[in-house]
C-alpha cells in the first residue's frame, strides 16, 4: 500500500526495455545521438512547435532552475505559488542557478494562482527603484502541488497578466501528463498557445528512470540554456540513455496512458475515501494526488497495516489524541493497483 509518491514507483517495463535496446554499440555523446534527433522531432510535432528548442536533463530541479535562470537576471523576482516546488523543495536551486533571483511566494486556493493575485504582486514590485528587486518571471505548476489542474483558460488568463508586464512565463510540468490527461486538450493549447514561454516537461514521476525535458518555444535563448546546462553539470556524456527513455515515453502516447492510469486510480481512491466517516477530502482530486484529513487513530491503523503516505506538515506525530484530525497527502502512480486501494480503504473504514 504505497501512496508515498509517484517518485517511489518503479520504471515502466516499456522504458526499461528501451534502455536495454539502446545499450548496444556506440553512440555520439552529449546530446548529439541520433535518438535525440528523433526526440526533438517528436516533441516539436507533439507541441505543434517546429522551431522549439528541446533539451533533456535528469531532474525536475535542474529543469526548473536552469530554465528560470535563462529567463531572469540575478536581481529579478520570480512570482510563484507559496506551495510551489521551486519555493519549497529545491533547496534554493532557482536562486543558486540564477545568481540570486528572489522567489515571491503568493497565496492561492488549492495550489493555484489567480490573475488578480499576480497583478497585485507585480504592481507591488516598484519599477526603476535601484534599491529593490526587479520584475522577473512567472512560474506556475501544472499539475499543482495540491493535485489541482489549471485549465487552458486559466493559464491564458495568467499569461495575459504576465504579458501585460512583460514577464516570461515558465511552467513546471513535473506532472504535465496528468494535467493534460485530466483536461483533454492538446499540449500546444496548454502551453505556448496559452502564453507559456518555457516548459519543464516531466517524465520521472510518470514511469521514467530519470528524464525531464526543457522545451523553449522561442529558441532565442537556447544557446544560453546550453551553456548553463553544461556549466551546471547537467549535460550528460552518455546522453542516449536519456534520449531513449523520452523516445519510448512519447511513442504511441505511452506518456498519456500512464498518466491516465495514475489519475484513474486516484479518482477511485478519492471516491472510496469520500464514503468513510472520519475522512475528509481537502481539495479537488483533479489528477493523481489526494489531500485528506482523517483522525489520528485512522492514520495510525493504516500505517500499522503497512500503508505508506505523508502526514502534513512534515514531522507530524502519530502519538497523541486519537480523535484529532491530521492532514495527509496520498499519491497514485501508473503502478498503483486496485488491490492496494481496496486494502487502504478497508483499513480506514474500520
N, C-alpha and C positions, 0 to 999 in steps of 0.2 A: 504493500500500500504506500507507494512513494509518490507524494504530491509536493515534494520539496521545491522542484524547479524543473523546467524543461531543459535546463543546462545539465541536469544529472542523468538524463536518459542516454541510451547508447547511440551509436552511429547506425543509421538505417542500412540494412543489408545491401540495398542498391548502391549506396555510396561506398561501402566497403568493397563491393565487387569492382566498382570503377577504379578505386585506388589500387587494387591488386592488378587490374588490367593495365594500368599506367606504369606499373613497376617493372617494365622490361626495357632493355636497350638504353639509349641515351636521348636526352632532350636538352635543348638550349635553356640556359638558366636565366634567372632574374626577370621572368615575365615575358620572355621572347619565345616561349614554347608555342608550338602550333595549336595546342589545345586552347591556350589563352586567346589566340586569334579567333577561334570559334566561339569562345565565351563572350568576347566583346560583341560579336555579331548577334549572338543570342540575346544579349541584354539590350542592344540597340533596337533589335526587332521587337522585343517584348514591350519596351517602353516607347516605341514609335519615335525614337530619338536617334537618327542616323549619325549625328555628329557628337554624341555624348562621349565623354572620356570615362573609361572604366578601369578601376584598379582593385586589386584584391589584397586584403590583409588578414591576419589570423584572429583578431579580437575585435569586439564591438567598441571597446575603449579606444583602440587605435583608430578605428574607422571614424568615430565621432570626433576625437581630439584632433586628428590630422586634418579632417575636413574643415572643422571650425577654425583651426589655426590658419588655414589657407584663405579664409574669408574675412578675418578680423585682424586688427592691429593689437599690439600689446596694451594699448591704453583704452580699448573699447569695452563695451558692455555686451554680454550675450544674454538675451531675455529668454527665460525658460520657466517651466513649472517647478514649484518647490519640491515635488516628488520625483522630478526627472532623474534619470540615471546619471546624466552628466553632472548634476548637482550633488548627488548623494553617494554614488557608487563607483567613482572613477579616481578616487584618491588625488583629486586636483589635476588630473591629466589634461583637461582642456586649458586650464590656466598655464600649466607647465609648457605644453607644446606651442601655445600662442605667445609665450613670453610674459604673461601676466594679465591677459584679458579677464575681466571680472564677470562672474555669473550672477545675474539678478534673478533670484527665485521668486516667482509670482504665485499667488493663490489661484485656485480654480477648482470647482466642484468635480469630484470623481476623476481627478487626474488630468482635466482638460482646461486649457486656457480659453478665455473669451476675448473677442476683439476689443471690447471696451477696457478690459484689464490691461491688455497690451498697450493700447493707445495711451492710457493714463501713465503707464510706466515709462514709455518713451518720452512723453511730454514732460515727465519729471526729471529727465536727464538733460541738463542745460546744453545748449549749443554755443560753441565758441568760448566756453569757460575753461581756461587752461588749468584750473585747479581741480578738475574732476574728470571722471571717465567720460568717454565719448560714446555716442550711439553706434552699436556694432552690428549685431545679427540677431535673428530669431531662431530658436531651436524648439521643435515640438517632437513628441514621441508618439508614433502610431504603430502598434497598439500602445496606449498609455500605460504607465506603471501601475495604474489601478484597474487594468483589464478592460478599459473602455476604448471605444474606437471613434476617431474623428471621421465624419463623413466628408466627401469631396467638397460639399458646400461649406462646411465648417473650416476646412483647410483654405479654401478660396477666400473666405471672409478674413481669416488671419493674414493671409497673403496680401489682401488689399491694404490692410493697415501697415504691414511691413513695407510694401512698395511706396506707400504714401510718405514714409520717412526714409526711403532708400536703404532699407535693411535687407541684406541677403537672408534667404530662408533655408535653413537646414532641417531635415527630418531624420530623426533617429528611428530607423526601421528595423530594429533588432527582431521585432515580431511583425514586420510589414506583411508577410504572407498571411498571418492570422487576421490582420485588419482587412486585407483585400478579400479574403475568403468570406468574411462577415458581410462586407458592404456589397460585393458583387460587381463593382466597377472594374475598369481595366487599369493596369499600372500607370499608364500615362495620365489618366484622369485623376488619380490620387496624388500625382507628383507634379510634373512640370506644367501640365495643363491647368493645375490649380495654383501655380505660382511657386512651387518648390524649386530651389536652385541646385541643391546637392542632397543626395540621399545616401544614408548608411543602410545598405540592403542586407539584412541579416540572413544567416543560414545555420549558425551554430545551435541556436535554440530549436531548430526545426529539422534535426536529423543529420547535420553535417559534423565532421570531426572538429572543424575549426576554420571557418572561412566567412568573411564578411566582404561585401563589395562596396566600394565608394563610387557612386555614379554622379558625375558632374555634367549637368545638362547643358551648361555653357562651358565649352572646353578652354576658354581663355586662361583659366588659372591652372590648367593641367600640369604645366611644367613646374610650377611652384609646388604643386602637390607631390609630384615625383621626387623633387629634391627633399621635401620634408619627410616623405616616406623613407627614403634612403638614409637621410641624416638621423632619423629617429629610430633606425634599426628595424624597420618593418618591411624591408624588401627582401623576400626570401630567395636564396640561391636555388634551391630545388622547388621552384615555383610550380612546376607541373602538378604537384600534389595538391596545391590549392585549386589550380585550374580545373583539374578533372573532377574534383568534388562539385564545383559550381556548374560544370557542364552537365553532370548527371542530375544535379538538383533541378535544373531548368528543363531538362529533356522530358517531353510528354507530360508537362505540367505536374511533375512529381512534387515540386515545392508547394503547389496548391493542394494536392491530395493529402500530404502530411499535415498541412495546416488545418484543413477541414476535419481530419481525424481528431486532432487535438481540440479544436473548437467544439465539435460534436460531443466529445466525452466530457468537456467542461460543462456544456449545456445539460447533459444528462445528470451530472453530479449536482449541479445547481437545482435542477428540478427535484431531485430526491431530497436534498438538504432543506428545500423550502417547505417540505411536508413534515419536518421534525420539530416537535416542541422544544424550545430552548435553544434553537439555532436560528440566527437571522442573517440574511444576505445583505451586506452593507452597501453595495453599489451594483449597477447592472453588470451582468456577465456577458459582455459582447464577444469575447474571444476565448482564450484558454486559461485565464486566471480568474480566481474567485477570491473575494474578500468577505469573510464571515465573522460573526461573533457567536460564541457559544459559552456555556458555563464551564468554569474551570474543571468541574467533575467530568464533563463530556470530553474535554481535551485530554485530561489525564487518562481516561479509559481508552480513548483512541490511540494515544501514543503507547500505552502499555500493551496494546494489542498489535503494535508494530507499525502504526501509521506514521509517516514522515511528512511534516509540513512545518511552516514557520509561524510562530506566535509573534504578535506585534504589540508594542515595539520590541526590538531585539533585546533579549535578556529577560523577557517576562517569565516569571517563575510559575511552575505548576503547583507550587506549595502555597496554601492559603485557603480562603473561603471557597467552598465547593460551588456556591451559587453565584459567585462573581462572574460577570460576563467578560471574556477575554477575546481580543481580536486575533484573526489569523489569516494567512494567505495560503491558498492551495493552487497548484498549477498542474494542468494536464499536458501531456506531450503526445506525440504520434504513437508512442509505445504504451500509453496507459490502457489498461484493459477493463472490460466490463466487470470482470471478477474483482479487481481491486476496488472499483467504485462500489459494488454491492457490499463488499466486506466493510468498507468505511461507513457506508450508510447504516449497515446493521449494527455496528458498534455504537454509533452516535444516536441511534434510535432507542437504545436501552436506557 
